[in-house]
Amino acid sequence: MNDTTSDSLDAEATRAKLEALRIEHRDLDDVIDHLIEKPPFDQLQLQRLKKRKLGLKDQILRLESQLIPDIIA
């Protein structure tokens, strides 16, 4: 297998992981919205969910930056 094939497989794996993270991020949005709708809610649980969502966002941004080719100025 040459580098080009390996790179395209890596890019596909990264895209698949990215899509899974985006789905989980959207699902967490729904869970958080649902939790907030019905007071009283567990503040600690809400903080944990928001922290997890923020971590997912960081992972998403990191993976997106890997997919963008480096531009040499």
Buried (B, 14 or more C-beta within 10 A) or exposed (E): EEEEEEEEEEEEEBEEBBEEBBEBBEEBEEBBEEBEEEEEEEEEEBEEBEEBBEEBBEBBEEBBEEEEEEEEE
